[in-house]
Amino acid sequence: MHVMILGAGTVGTWVADLLCRRRHSVTVVDLDADNVRRINAELDVRAIQGNGSQSTVLFQCGVAASDICLALTGDDEVNIVAASMAKALGARRSVARVYAPALRDLSTFDYQRHFGIDRLLSLEQLSATEMARAIRNPGAIPLENFARGQLVVYDLKVAASAPAAGTKLSDLKLPSGVRVGSIMREDRMWIASAGDEPRAGDQISLIGMHDDVTKARDLFDRGKRFHRKQVVMIAGGGETGYHVAQSLGEDHYHIVMLEKDAERCEYLSTQLKHVTMLNASANRRMILEDEGAGKADWFVACTGNDENNIMACVEARELGAKHVLSVVGRADYANVVEKLGIDLAVSERDVAARQILGHLHEGAVISHTKLPHGSIEVYELEILEGAPVSGKPLCDLPLSGNSLVAAIERDGFVKVPKASDQLLPGDVVVALIDDSVAEDTLKLFASESRS
C-alpha cells in the first residue's frame, strides 16, 4: 500500500521503519532537513522536506495516490489540518495523532467529523485503555476505540440466580441499546445469537450505551454487586494517568493519583471528581509507603519516564501491591520488566503499531483487530454504494450465528441496532465476525462494482 507519513519524530520514524519492513511504499514528510537526511540514509523510504499542512507539499508527495495518510507530528493542530487536507485531496484514509483530550471530546465539538478525518489517534489514551482493560477484565472485547469511543463493553459472569441463566437471549427483555456480544464457556468463546441460553458461570460481554448496559447487568449478575471497591493507585497525572482514571470510573474502584506538579494536580482535581489527588512524587519509597501503595490492588506507573515507572513498580510490589502495571516506551526494557515482576508493561509504540496496522486495508474495511481468545475478529466497516447489505433489514441478512453488527455510526451519532434497522451507504458499522466466515461475510459489505 502507498502510505504517507507526516512528521519524522520518534513515532513517525518508528512507524515508517515498521511499514517499510512490511513491504509498504512509504513517503515521509518533515520540516527538519536533518530528519529528512537521516531517514533517507537509514530507511528504504522516500523522505521529503516540507510542511505537511500545505497543499503544494501534499501534491508533490502524491497524496492523491495514497491509501492512507498518517499525520504524526508533535502538533495537534498541524496533524488535524494536514489529515483533513490529505483526505480532501484524494487520500483514501487519513489518521491524525492528537494529544489534548478536548479534541476527542464529542460533548463540545466533533473534530473528527468536522474535518473529515477517519480516526483521531491518541497514543496516551490507547495506552491507558489497555491498562484499564487489564484491571477491569483482560479478556474483554476491545471496542473502546471503535464507534467514536461511545460504546461500552462490560464483561461479567452469569450468576446462578440471574434471570438470564437458562433463558434464551431472544426471550430476555434486554434494553434496546444493548446487545450480548460474546459468550465464553469452558475456554471457548463464540458470538452470541438469539437462540443461545447463557448458563451459570458463563462469561458474557454486554455491548451498548452506558445506561442501557447498566440496566442489563441485572439480568445476568443479580445479587453479585456488593463487593469491596478495589484500590487503584496511579503514579503520574499526565494524559495517560488521566485516561486510566477516567476509564475506570468510580463504581468499582477507589482511585488515588500521585502527581508531583501542584498546578497539574489542582487541574486534575477539578476534572476527576471521583479521584483522590495527592500532590506527591511516586519516586520516593517513603511516600509510596505513607500513601498506602502496599495496600493497592493495582498500582499503575505512567509518569512519563521509563526508569521512574519501573522503579516505582518495583517499590510498590515490595511494599505489597497485588498487581503492578507500567508504561514502558523503550523496546530493550521488555525483558527487564518481566524479570522484575511487573504484571503488564504497555508500550505506546506497540499500541500505535496495532492501531496503524489495523487500518491498512482496502475496500469497505476501515480497521480490523483480532481478539486474543478464540476466533472472533472486530471490524470497522464502511457501507459502500452498491454493497449487498445496503438497504436491507439486518434480520434479512445472512449474519446470525457467526457475525454480529454491534453498532452503527450515522451522521456522527452511534446506536446499537435493532433487527429491523437497515444499513445505508455512508454508514460505518462495528461488527464481530468469526474468522471462519470472515471472507464470505466481508463480501456482503463490498461494493458490487469492486467485488
N, C-alpha and C positions, 0 to 999 in steps of 0.2 A: 504494500500500500504506500501511497505518497503521503508523508507526514511532514507538516510544517511546525517547527518549534520556535516560539518567540521567547527569547531570554536564554542566555547561556551561563546562568549562575550555577550553583551547586545542583539544584534539582533539574534544570534544563539540560545540563551536560550529562548528568547521570541517565536521564530518560533517553537522550539522543544515543548514548552508548548502548543502552538496553535494546532499543528498537533497531539499531544498526546490526547488532549481533543476531537479531531475529530476522534479518534479511529484508527489512523495510527500507524504502527510499526516503531519506531524511534530509530536510533542509532546515538549517538553524539560522536565526536572525538575532543579532545583538548589536547594541550601540558601541560597545567597547571593542576597539580594534585588537587589543591584546587577547581578549577572549576568543575572537574570531580566528586569529592566527593559531592560538593554542588548539582549538578544535579541529581546524583544517590539518594541523600537523599530527594530532593524536588519533582522530576518529575518521572512519571512512564515510564521511558525510559532506554535504555542501554547506559551508558557513558563509554568511554574507553580513557585512556591516551595514546597519541601518536601523531606523526606528520602525518597529513592527506596527505602530499605530498610525502609520502614514500609508495612504493608498498606493503611492508610487512604489514604495518598497515592497508592499504585498504583491503588486503586479509583477515586479521584477523577479520575485521569488516563485512565481507560478501558482498563486493562490487558487486560481480557478480550477486547476487540475488536482488540488489537494483533496485527499479523502478525509483528512482531519487536521484541524489547526489547534495546537496546544499553546495557549498563552500562559507562560510560566515565569514571567519577570517578577521582580520583588515589589512591584507597584500595582495595587488593586485596580486603580482607575485605568492605567495603561492596559492591563490584561482585559478588562471588560470592553473597552473601546476597540482594542485590536481583535478580540474574538468576534465581536459584533460585526466589525467591518469585514473580516475574513469570511464569515457566513454570508453576508450580503454580496460579496464579490465572487462567490462561487464555491467556497469550500463546503464539502458535503456535511461535515460535522464541525463544531467548534466547542472547545472547553477552555474555561478561564479559571486560573487559580486565584482564590481570594483569601484574605486573612481576616478582615473585620467581620465579626458576627452579624452586624447590621445588614450586610449585603446579602445574607441568606435568610433574613427575617421577613417572611411574607406578610406579616401583620402591618408593616409600614409601607413597603413598596416591593414589587416583584421585579427585581433587576434582571433576572434570567429571561423572563418572558418579554419584558420591555425591550431588551437589547437583542432578542432573538438568538440567545446562546443555548446550546444543548445541555450544558452542565456547568455549574459553578462548583469548583473543587476546592475544599478546604482540607489541607493535609492535617491540620491540628484537630479539626472536627472528626475526620475519619479515624485518626489515631485514638481519640477519646471514645468514639463509638465502639471501637474494637475492645477497648479495656472495659467499658461499661457493659458490653455484652458478655465478657468473660465473668464479670461479677454477677450479673443477673442470671444468665444461663448460657454457657458456652455453646450449647447445641442449637440455640435459637436461629431461626431463619433470618439472614441479614438483609432486611428490607429497608433499613433506616435511610439509605442513600438513594432509594428509588422513590418515584412518585413525589418528588419535591420534599421528601422528608416528612410528609403529612400522615404516613401510615404508622400505625403502632403494631408491634408484634409482641405478643405475650405468650410465653411457654409455661405450661403448668401440667401437673399430674391429675388425672381424673380420680376423684375420691369415691370410695365405695358407696357412700351415702348420697352422692350427687345425682340430680335428676337425669344427667346425660348418660350415666353408667347403664349399659344395656339397652339404650334407646337409639333408634336410627336418627341420624342427623336431620333427615327430612322431617321428622316428627317433633324436633325441638323448636321451640319458639325463639329463635335467635333474633336479636335486633337486626334491623335492615342494613346497618352499616358495619356488619362484621361477618367474616367467614372463617370456617375451620380450614386452615391451610394444609396441615400435615398431621399424621398420626405416627407415633413411634411405639412399637410393641416388640419386646424381646430383641432389641438392637436392629429391628427392621423399620425403616421409615418409608411411608408412601403418601401420595397426595390424596387428601380426603375427598370422598364423593358422598352424594346424598344417601346412599344405601349403607354406609359404614355405621357400625354400632360401637362406640367407644366402650372400653372395659376399664374397670378399676385398675389403676396403676399405669394405664397408657399415658404417654407424654404427647400432649396435643399443642398445636400452635393456633392462637387466635389472631386474625389479621383484620384490621379495620381502623375506624376512627376511635379516638381515645375514649370518649364517653360510652360508646357502644361496646367496646371491648371490656370496659369496667363492669357494665351491666351483665355481659355474657359470662363473666367469670363465675357468677353464682350458680350457673348450670353445671359447672364442672368441678369446682372445688369448695362447695358449700361446707362451712364448718371448719375450714382449714386455714383461716386467715390470721388467727391471733397468735402470731409468733413474735419473739423479741426482734426489734429492729437491729439489723446488722450495723456495726460501726465501720465506717469508711473514712480513713484519713488520707487526704490528698496533699502532697507536698508540692507546692508551686501553684500560683494563681494566674498563670498565663492563659492563653486561649485554650490550650489542651486541658488544663485543670478546670477551667470554666465549663467546657463542654462535658467533661466527665460528670461534674456535679449536676449540671442541668439535665443530662441524660438519665441519671439515676432517680432524680426526683426525691420526694420526702415520704412516700407511702411505706417503704420497707427499709429505709436506711437513715441512720443518724450520721450526717456528714460533717467532718471537721476539716477545714482547709488552713494550711500554713502558708503565709505569703510575707516575705521579708520587706517588701516595698509598702510603706504606710499609705501612700496615695492610692496605689492599686488595691490595697486591702479595703480602703474606705469605699472605693468604687464598687468592688465585688459585693460588699455588704448590702448595697442598695439593689444589686441585680439578682442576688441569690439569697432570698429571704429565708430559705429553709436550711442554709448552711451556717455553721458556727465558724466565723472568721477569726483567725489568730494572727496578729502581726508578729511573726517569728520566723526564724530561719530553720529549715529542716536539716541543715548540715551539721548541727550540733547534737550530740547524743543526749546531753543533759536536757535539752528542750524536748526532744522526742520522748524521753522518759517521763518528764514532768507533764506533758500533754496527753499521755496515755497511748502512745504508739504501740506499746506492748499488749494492750487490750483490744487492738483493732482487729476486726475480722478481715479487713482488706486495707493494705497500705499501698497507695499509688504514688509513684515518684515521677513528676513531669516538670522539673524545674527549668528546663532549657539547657542543662549541662549534663552530658552523659556521665561523667565521673561523679558528679554530685548525686545524680539519680541512683547510680549503683551503690555508692557508699550509704546513702540514706536507706536503701532497701536492706542492705546487709545489717545495718544498725537496728532497723525495725524488726527484722527477723530474729536477731539475737535477743531483743527485748521481749519477744513473744508474739508478734503479729502472726496471725494464722496464714495469710496469703500476702505475697508482695508482688507488685507489678511495676514495670518501669518503661519509660520511653528511652530507647537507646538508638541513636542515629548511626553510629559507626558500625559498619558491617563486621570489622575484625573483633568486635566485642561479643559477637554471637556465642562463641564457645565459653567465654568468661562468665557471662551471666548465668548460664545453666549450671556451671560448677559452683557458683556462689549461692545457689538455692533460690534464685528468682523464678517465680512461677510463670511469668509471662513477660517477655520483652517485646515491645511494639516499636517497629521502625517506620518512620514516616516514608522512607524510600520504598519499603516493601508495600506499604499501604497504597502509595501512589502508583506503583507498578501494577498492582492488581486492578486498580481502577482504570488506568490508561489502557492496559492490555484488554480489559473488558470492553473498551469502546472501539476496538479495531475490528469492525465487522462491516459487511456490505448489506445492501437491501434494507429490509424492514428492521433489522436488529440494531438498536442503539447501543445497548450494553448487555453483558451476559456474565454470570458468575455461577460456579458450581458449588453446591453445598458440601461441607466436609463429610457429612454422613449420608449414606445411601446414594441414590441415583437421580435425585431431584436437582434441577437447574433453574435459576431465576433469570428471566429475560425481560428486558425493557424493549418494547416493540412499537414501532410507528405504523399506524394503519395507512397504507398507501392506496392511491386511486386504483380501482380495479381488483383489489385484493378479495379473494373468495369470502373472507369473514365480514367484509363490509356490508352494512345494511341488513344484516340478519340477526334475529334474536340469539342470544348466547345459548339458550336451551335447544336451538335447532342445529348448533354446530357440533361436529364430532369431537368434542373435547373431554367429555366426562370420563373420569376414571384415571386418566394419565396426565391431564392438564387442568389448570385452574387459572382463570383470569381473576386476579386478586384485586386489581384496582384499574380505574380508567381516569386519565387526565384529559380534560377537555376545556379549552379556553382558560387555562390557568387554574381550574378547580379539579380537585381529586375526589372521586367517590368510589365506594365499594359497590360493584354492580349487582343487580338482581338478574334472575334468569331471563326476564323479558327484555332487558336492555340490549340495544343494538350498538355495534361499533361503527364509527363513521370515519371517513378519510380525514386525516389530521389528528385523530386521537392518538394518545400514547398510552399503552397498557403495560401493566406489570403482570407477568404470567409465570406460574410454576409449571414446569414441563418435565416429565420423566424422560431421561435421555434415550430410553428405548424407543420412544415415538417422536423424538425431537425433530428429526429430518422431515417426517410427514406433516407434523403439526406446523412447522415454520413455513411450509409451502402454502398453508391457508392464509398466512399473513403477507405473502409475497405478491407483488403486482403481477397480474396475468401477462402484462406486456414484457416483464422481465423474467418470468419463470420459464 
